[in-house]
Amino acid sequence: MDRIHQYLSRFLMLLLAMLFWAGTQVPCAGQELRTNANGEKIIVYADGSARYFNDLNLIEAQAKDSAGAAYPVVSVTIEPLSGGIDPTEADLRRIAERKLQLAREAEALARARATAAVNNRVNTERELATTRATGNTEAASTLQRRLLLARNVETTALAERTAAETRAAAANVIVTEGKYVDAYNEVRRRERAGPNTTKPANRTERDLEMLFPAEPAFSGYGTAAGRFPATEALPCTNLLTASRAGQPRPLSYPSPIFTHTDENLRPFLDGKEYLRATGYVSQDDRGDRYLHLRFTFANPNVTTSYGYLAENSSLSLHLLNGRHLSLQAAREAVGIIDHGRREVNYDVDYRLPKGAIGELSNQALDYVRVFWSAGFEQYEVYQVDALRGLMECL
């Protein structure tokens, strides 16, 4: 028994000594273990001080700054993203930087349009003054109407410039002050909350019949009751060949999937969409099937904002039934500039597993998320049957 007590005493003393040594090596005061740009393990404390993992001396400020810039000591909570892929702080920072670039682009367009509107108004005023001096009343009356229109255009352009400058300044604050996590969380909370709805004030408004629009009094084609809907022809074809040897062969014509325009840029595109996405399905010699998407941007400088699509990058398809599918890119896709159209095209093949084909054949699409190298972006889909028709071609 004495020998057992001696062994236990020695073991406890050894255990206490190890705990004491570990305590001196890694103090428990809210520290975090990080890896700096050189691959060295460092311990960063809540007060901003840091030291190397195997050294009790604190790191000098110059050496610590590089690690602190890449690994800030901030405890943040990122709102979860539906679809099984949660963004990181680095993702949110890249998204905020892309939004800042788009806001600055909109600001530059708004300033150019405002300058042109001011110059147009000034030139019209000068022309009107010259015409009045000649006594040509008919031409002066025409120029007076043009001047009124020019002033209205100028007022609108100046208001759009102010709004664009305000949005660009707000986006710059988010990036420079590191508020991209808070901005993202606020957007996610608003999305989950949904639109504000007003409750009906009385029983009449609660009647479900009030929610249905009245049938039109006259229609050139008569009532639609009992009519069979006209179905659109499927885009399937066997007449197309692969773009080059070894590439999948298209089994359908390209079909529109969705369009998207950043709200900051919409006033300056004159009805043109900033992003258009078209797609078709294909199959290679081994029987593997793909969903080919072409993303076309109406901006030759878009590569600085979106980057590229990496190999195995995700395309998250969210269906109206609440489910989602994740497809992976078969190879990297970079932006190719079309100088004639002043556009940039990204062509990417996403692998189509059999399970995904079956799901997409029976369900409608709600929205998609594309994971660019500069962060993901979500796009609403209004042609909900676009992919369902393509799946019929496989």
N, C-alpha and C positions, 0 to 999 in steps of 0.2 A: 504493500500500500504506500509506503514512504517513497518507493521509486516512482510510482504512478504520480504522486503529488509533485515530485521533483520535475517530471516530464511536463505536467500541466503548467507548472509555474514558469518553466523555461518557454513553453509555447506562448503563454499569455504575454510574457515580457517581450518576446520576439514580435508578436502581433502588435503590441502597443508601440514598439519602436518603428515598425513599418508604417503604422497609421500616422505617427508623428512626422516621419519623413515625407509621407505623401501630403500631409497638411502644409508643410513648408514649401513643397514643390508647387502645389496647386491650391492656393488659398481660395476659400469658398465665400467670395464676396461679390457675387453676381458676374463672375468672369465668364468669358466665352473663348473656346478654342477655335482659332482661325488658321488659315493658310495664306501667306502673303504671296506676292507675285513671283517670288523666287522659289516657291514651294516649301518654305520654312514654316514650321509650326510655331505659332505665337499665341499668347494668352492676352486677351484684351479685357480690361476691367470696366466697370460701369462708369468710372470717372474719366475714362478716356486713356488712362495709362496702359502700357503694354510691356511685355517682356517675352523673350524666347522661352520655349517650353522647358529646355534643360538649363536655363540660366536664371538665377535669382535677381540679377540686375535688370532694371527697367531699360527699355529701348529708348534711345535718344529720339528727340522730337522729329528730326529729319527722316530717320528710318521708319518711324511709326506712321508718318503722314501718308506714305504710299500704301501701307496696309489699311489705314483707316479710311482712305478714299475708296478703296475697292470693297472693304468690309466694314461699313458703318456700324457702330454699336447702338442700334436702335431696335427696340422690341416692338414689332408691328404685327397686326392681325390683318390678313388679306381675306376679303370676302370670297367664299368658294365659288368656282366657276362650274356651271352645269356641264356635263359631258365627260367627267372623269379626268380632265387635264386642268390642274390648278396653275395659275400664273405665279411666277416668282417676282421678287422686287426688281430684278434685272429686266424681266419682260415688261413690267409696268413702266420702268424708266424709258425703255426703247419706244414703247407706245406713246408716252408723253412727248418724247422728242420728235416722233413722227407727226403728231398732232401740232406741235409747235411749227414744224416746217410747213405743213399745210396752211396753218394760220398765217404765217409770214408770206406765203405765196398769195393767199387771198388778199392780204394787206397790200402787197405790191400791185396786184391787179386793180384793187379799189383806188389806190392812189393814182395810177395811170389813167383810169377812167375819169376820176374827178378832175385831174389836170386837163384832160381833153375836153370835158364839159365846160370848164371855166374858159378855156381858150376859144371854144366855139361860141360861147355867149359874148365874149369880148369882141370877137371878129364880127359877129352879127350886129352888135351895137354900132361898131364903126361903119359897117356897110349901110346900116339904116341912116346914120347921120349923113353920110355922103349922098345917099339917094334923096333925102329930104332937101338937101342943099340944091340939088338940081331941079327940084319942083315936080318930080315924077311921083304923083300921089298914088297911082295904082301899084307901082313897084314898092313904094314905101308901105302901103297897106299889107302887101304880101310879106315883106320883111318884118313888119310888126307882129304878125302871127308867128313867124319863125322865131322871133326873139322871145315871145311868150313861151313857146315850146322849149326853147333852149334854156330858159330860166328854170322851168319845171324839171328838165333833165339834170341841170346843175344841182338843184336842191336835193334830188334823189341821190345823185352820185356823191355829194358831200356827206349825206346821212349814211350811206353805205360805207364810205371811207372811215367815218368815225366809229361805226359799229365794228368794222374789220380791225381797226387799230385797237379797240377795246378787247376784242377776242384774242388778238395776238399778244397783248400785254398780259392778259390773264393766263394764257398758255405758257408764256415766258416765266411767270411767277411760279407756276407749278413745277417747271423743270429746274429753275435756278435755286429755289428754296426746298427742293426735294419733297414736294407735296403730292407726288404722283400716286402714292398709295391711298392717301385720303380721298383724292379725286376719283380714283377707281372705285373705292368702297362706296362712295356716295352714289355713283352711277348704278352700281349693283343693287343698292338698297332701293333706289327709285324703280328699277326694273322689277324687283320682287313685289314692291308695293302695288304696281300697276297704275292705270289711270284713275284719276279722281272721278267718282260717279256720284250723282245726286239721287237721293231716294225720292220716289214719287210722293207728291204732297197729299193726294187723296185717293179714294178708292177707284175713281174713274181712270186716273193715270196708272193705277196698278193693274188695270184690265189688260190681259195679254193681247187682246185684239188691237189695242192701240199701238202695239209694237210692230205690226205688219203694215206695210204700205198698201194704200188702196190701189185696186187694179185700174189701169188707165182707161179713160172713157172711150178713147178711140185708138185703134191700132190698124195700120194698113194691112197687117197679116192676120188680124183677128186674135181671138184668145189663144193663149199657149196651153190651155188645159188639154190633156190627153195627147199632146204632140210628143213624138220621139225626138230626143236631142240629137243634133247632128254631131257626129264624131269626126275629129280631125285625123287625117291620114298619118300613120306612123312614119318616122323619118328613116326607116330601115332601107338598106341597099346592099347589093352584092357587086356593084359595079366599080367600087373604089379600090385602089391598090395602096400598098404601104408607101410612105414617103421615101424610104430607102431600104435597102436589103437588111433583113434582121429586125425591122421595126414591126409593131403590130399592124394588122390590116384593119382599116375602119369598116364597121358593120352598119353605120348609120351616117346620115348627113349631120353637119353641125346644127345644133338647136340652141336657142337662147335659154340661159339658166337664170340669170339675175342681172340687174344693173345697180350701181351704187354711186352716189355723189355726196361728198362731204358737204355739210350744210354751209360751211364757211366759203366754199367755192361755187355753190349753186347760183348765186346772183350773177356770176361773171362768165358762165358757160353758155348762156343764151339757149337753154333747153337741151344742150348736149350733155350726155352722161359722162362722168369722170372715169368710171370703170364699167366695162361690159364683160360678162362672162358667158362664153358659149361652150358647148360640150358635145362629144360623141363617144360611142363605145367602140372598142376594138378588141382584137384577139390575135395572139401571136401563134407561131408554128407549134408551140408546145401545148396550146389550148388555154394558156393563161389569158384572163380577160382584164380589161382596163377601162377606166373612165378617163377620157382625155379632156382636160379643161384648158381653154385659152382665156387668159385674163388680158384685156386690152385697156390700157390707160391713155387718156387723152392728154398726156403730158410727157414730153421727151425726157424730162429730168426726174421722173418718178423713182428711178432706182436708188436715189439718195434717201428717199423717204421710206421705201418698202424693202429694199435690199433684194434678196433672192429667196427661192424656195429650195431648202436643203433636201437631200436624199432622205427618205423616211420621215419627212415633215408631215404633219397631220392635216387632214381635211375632215372636220367634224360636221356631220350631217345630222341635223335635229329634225325629227319628224313631228307631224301634228298629233300623233298618238302619245307623245311624251318621251318616246325612246330616242336614242341617238346611236349613230354609227361613226366609227373612226377609220378612215382610209389613209394609207401611207403612200407617199410619192415613190415611184420606182427609181427615179434618178433626179439629180439636181437640175433645177430650171433657173435660168438667168434671163433678165430682160433684154429683148432684141429690139433695137430702135428701127421703126419704119420712118425713114426721113421724108418720104413723099407725103405721108399722112400726118407726120409729126406725132406719132403714137409709139407706145412701147408694148410689146407682146410677150407674155410669159406662157409657154406651152409645157404642160406637165401631165404625166400619166400617173394616175392613182390606181393601185391594184384593187381588183374587185373580187373578194372571196365569194364562194357560192352562197354562204349565209347572207351576205350583204345584198346580193342580187335578188334573193327571194324576198328579203325585207323591203327593198326599194320597189319591187314589182307590185306590192300590195298597199303601200303607204304613201301618203302625200308629204311633201317637204315643207318645212316651216322656215328654217333659216340655216345658214352655214357659217362656220368659222374657218378661216384660212390662217394658218400659222406661218407668217412670213419670218424671215430672219430678223426683221426689225419689230417683231411682236405680232400677236394675232389681231385680226379684225373680223367683226361680225357683220354679215350681210343678210338682210331680209329677202325672202323669196316670195314673189307674188304669183309666179307661174308654178303652182304647187305640184302639178303633174308632169313637170319637165323631165325629171329622172325616171318616173314611172313609165313614160313612153319609150325612153331609151332602153330600159331593161327588157322591153318586149322584143328588142332586136337581137338579144343574146340567145 
